[in-house]
Amino acid sequence: MNNYLVNITFNGYNYSGTQKNPNKITIQGIFEDLLTRFFDEKITIKLCSRLDKQVHANSFYFNFKTNKIFNLKKLAHFLNNFTNSDIRVNYIKNVSEDFNSRYHAIKKRYVYKIKFGEKSPFDYQTTYISHYKLLNSSNLPLNKFVGEHYFYNFCSSDEKDETFVNTIDLFSVNYDSKQQLFTFTIEARNFFRYQIRYIVGAIYQIIIGKKTEKDIDEMFEKIKYTKPRLLLPGYGLTLDEVFFEEVSDA
């Protein structure tokens, strides 16, 4: 059976995440319906990652299998023609039959954007706009998150992983003082649900003077942190890139 890898870009503001959800508009639901229509057979896709409501992707992957022979450019044109303007298929390629978009991913890079000041009609869907006063833009304790740590207080309370241990490979920030825009970049093999939004939320609270570096230490050290945590909204988050083991062409 032939296995195909599809790379897409999308603005997730108007979607209920990537994973198929009954009565919700999702990326998986859209593409499974279109592929089933194109091939006239039931097609199921394997997602590289499960993204939450309103989260975006600069480079997102999924794969599907079929025995039918077709023109790759023709399929890409069909998918681009029947999806909204906030979704684009970048390319489709034939890969080895055992390739799986989720299980062969070795690292994921995400970006979260926070802007201070007036809202902008051009970036309100992809950037969190803060109406608090910016108090601290330097010496943010990002290095505390890098490496292997216990992230119980930085993820969803209903996370199924019992260890809550994860390794962050990179956590950095670029601050554009002219625009008062913070762009956070974070990389790891996998993340717990809401982990990035809670991590950046804690740093954001330092920026606006609601938390200190001592609070971050307490969140790591205490089994249960009783002070309020901040979960930033999904629309400020973008899956920037997914890195795979070497992908063999079919």
C-alpha positions in Angstrom: 0.0 0.0 0.0 1.3 3.5 -0.9 2.0 5.9 1.9 1.8 9.7 1.3 3.1 12.5 3.5 1.3 15.9 3.3 2.8 19.2 4.5 0.4 22.0 5.2 0.3 25.5 6.7 -2.8 26.9 8.4 -4.2 29.7 10.6 -6.1 27.8 13.3 -8.1 30.7 14.6 -11.4 29.4 13.2 -10.8 25.7 13.9 -11.4 23.4 16.9 -7.9 22.0 16.7 -6.4 19.3 14.5 -7.9 16.1 15.9 -11.2 14.9 14.6 -14.1 15.9 16.9 -17.8 15.2 16.3 -19.8 18.3 15.3 -16.6 20.5 15.3 -14.6 21.8 12.3 -11.1 20.4 12.6 -8.1 19.9 10.3 -8.3 16.1 10.4 -12.0 16.2 9.7 -11.6 18.6 6.7 -8.8 16.6 5.1 -10.3 13.1 5.7 -13.5 14.3 4.1 -11.7 15.8 1.0 -9.4 12.8 0.6 -12.4 10.4 0.8 -14.1 12.4 -1.8 -11.1 12.5 -4.1 -10.3 8.8 -3.9 -13.9 7.6 -3.5 -12.9 5.4 -0.6 -12.6 5.9 3.2 -9.3 7.6 4.0 -7.9 8.0 7.5 -5.0 10.3 8.2 -2.2 10.1 10.8 -1.4 13.5 12.4 2.1 14.6 13.4 0.7 16.3 16.5 -2.6 17.1 18.3 -3.1 20.9 18.4 -5.7 22.6 20.5 -8.4 25.0 19.4 -7.1 28.1 17.6 -3.5 26.9 17.5 -1.7 27.5 14.2 0.9 25.7 12.2 3.6 26.9 9.9 4.6 23.4 9.0 2.2 20.6 9.9 2.3 17.0 8.6 0.0 14.1 8.2 0.2 10.9 6.2 -2.4 8.6 4.7 -2.4 5.3 2.7 -4.1 4.2 -0.4 -3.6 1.6 -3.2 -4.8 4.0 -5.8 -2.4 5.6 -8.3 -2.8 9.4 -8.8 -1.0 12.6 -9.7 0.5 14.3 -6.7 0.2 17.8 -8.1 -3.4 17.2 -9.1 -4.3 16.1 -5.6 -2.5 19.2 -4.1 -4.5 21.4 -6.5 -7.7 19.7 -5.5 -7.1 20.1 -1.8 -6.1 23.8 -2.1 -9.1 24.5 -4.3 -11.6 23.0 -1.7 -10.1 24.3 1.5 -10.5 27.8 2.9 -7.9 30.5 2.3 -6.5 30.0 5.8 -5.2 26.5 4.9 -2.6 25.7 2.3 -1.1 22.4 1.1 2.6 23.0 0.5 3.5 19.6 -0.9 2.7 15.9 -1.0 5.3 13.1 -1.3 5.4 9.3 -1.5 7.2 7.9 1.6 8.0 4.4 2.9 5.1 2.3 4.0 6.1 2.2 7.6 6.4 6.0 8.0 4.1 7.5 10.7 3.9 11.3 11.1 3.4 11.0 14.8 5.8 8.3 15.9 8.7 9.2 13.6 8.8 12.8 14.8 11.9 13.4 16.9 11.4 17.1 17.8 8.8 19.9 17.5 9.4 23.6 17.5 6.7 26.0 18.7 6.5 29.8 18.8 4.3 31.9 21.1 3.9 35.6 20.5 2.9 38.3 23.0 2.5 42.0 22.1 2.0 44.9 24.4 0.1 48.0 23.4 -2.7 48.6 21.0 -4.3 45.7 19.2 -3.6 45.3 15.5 -6.1 44.2 12.9 -3.3 42.3 11.2 -2.0 40.1 14.0 -4.9 39.7 16.5 -5.5 36.1 15.4 -1.9 34.9 15.9 -0.6 37.1 18.7 -1.7 37.5 22.3 -2.3 41.2 22.9 -1.5 42.3 26.5 -3.2 45.3 28.1 -1.0 45.2 31.2 2.0 47.5 31.6 5.3 45.9 30.5 7.6 45.9 33.6 10.4 43.5 32.7 11.8 42.6 29.3 15.2 41.2 30.2 16.8 38.6 32.4 13.8 36.3 32.1 14.5 32.9 33.7 14.0 30.8 30.6 17.0 28.6 31.4 15.2 27.1 34.4 12.9 25.2 32.0 15.7 23.7 29.8 16.6 20.1 30.5 14.7 17.3 32.2 12.2 18.6 34.8 9.0 17.7 36.7 6.3 19.7 34.9 3.2 18.8 36.9 2.5 22.5 37.6 3.0 23.5 34.0 0.5 21.3 32.2 -3.2 20.3 32.2 -4.5 18.8 35.4 -6.1 15.9 33.5 -2.8 15.0 31.8 -2.6 11.1 31.7 1.2 10.8 32.0 1.8 9.8 35.5 5.5 10.9 35.7 5.0 14.5 34.4 8.7 14.4 33.5 9.7 16.0 30.2 12.9 17.3 28.6 12.9 20.8 27.0 15.8 21.1 24.5 15.5 24.9 23.9 13.6 27.9 25.3 14.5 31.3 24.0 12.9 34.7 23.4 13.4 37.6 21.0 12.1 41.0 22.1 11.4 43.7 19.5 11.4 46.9 21.6 9.9 49.0 18.8 6.8 46.8 18.5 6.9 45.6 22.2 6.7 42.1 20.8 8.0 39.0 22.6 8.5 35.9 20.4 9.2 32.8 22.5 10.6 29.7 20.8 10.5 26.3 22.5 11.7 22.9 21.3 11.2 19.3 22.6 10.4 15.9 21.4 6.9 16.1 22.9 4.9 18.3 25.2 2.2 17.7 27.7 -1.2 19.2 27.0 -1.2 23.0 27.6 2.5 22.8 28.7 3.8 25.5 26.4 0.9 27.9 27.2 1.4 27.4 31.0 5.2 27.8 30.7 5.0 31.0 28.7 2.1 32.1 30.9 4.4 32.0 33.9 7.1 34.0 32.2 4.5 36.5 31.0 3.4 37.0 34.7 7.0 37.9 35.5 7.0 40.4 32.6 3.9 42.1 34.1 5.0 41.9 37.7 2.5 39.2 38.8 5.2 36.6 39.6 8.8 36.4 40.5 11.6 34.0 39.7 11.0 32.5 43.2 7.5 31.6 42.1 9.0 29.6 39.2 11.2 27.7 41.6 8.2 26.9 43.8 6.2 25.6 40.8 9.0 23.2 40.0 9.6 22.2 43.7 6.1 21.8 45.0 4.1 18.7 44.2 1.0 20.9 43.9 1.3 24.6 43.4 -1.8 26.3 45.0 -1.3 29.8 43.7 -3.2 30.8 40.4 -1.6 29.6 37.2 -2.1 31.4 33.8 -3.1 29.4 30.7 -2.5 31.7 27.8 -5.0 31.4 24.8 -4.3 29.1 22.0 -4.2 31.6 19.2 -0.8 33.0 20.3 0.8 29.6 19.7 2.1 28.3 16.4 3.7 24.9 15.6 6.6 26.2 13.6 8.3 23.0 12.5 8.4 19.2 13.0 11.7 17.3 12.7 11.7 13.7 11.7 14.1 10.8 11.5 15.3 10.5 7.9 12.2 10.2 5.8 12.8 7.6 3.1 11.1 8.1 -0.3 9.0 5.2 -1.5 
